């Protein structure tokens, strides 16, 4: 009996830790609330478009400024079939890894220095099949702020342009 109680306690703590990590990821300005727009954008990184029914459920928890508190977001996740579907390994916990998009994983692979940017050298090292001219062209096209490196948004736009080309 004591072992079952310990296991449940560990599972509950793991679930709380996973939820907190995901909420912090969505809470872009770290104010304890997340903007509905940020949540929708995060889901779009996973190629998930919200259906009307899910938007209506979310609207129950959104305040006048378009934000959801951590407490209300937790209530939403308990009701949401969409949220439950994000639990890929069906362990009852949506983990931070399950909420990490393919774009984020790819960005992390390219960003070898962990600087939050992909330099031209890092891009070239990972894209060995591209010529110097092709690397220059990619950087020129997608480095929209012209700082000589790609941030995550610029990288994501590059990936999305590849999808559109197909």
Protein Blocks (a to p, Z undefined) as FASTA:
>chain_A
ZZmmmmmmmmmmmmmmmmmmmmmmmmmnonopacfklmmmmmmmnopacdfklmmmmmmm
pcfkopacfklmmmmmmmmmklmmmmmnonopacfklmpcfklmmmmmmmmnonopacfk
lmmmmmmmbcfklmmmmmmmmmmnonopacfklmmmmmmmmmmmZZ
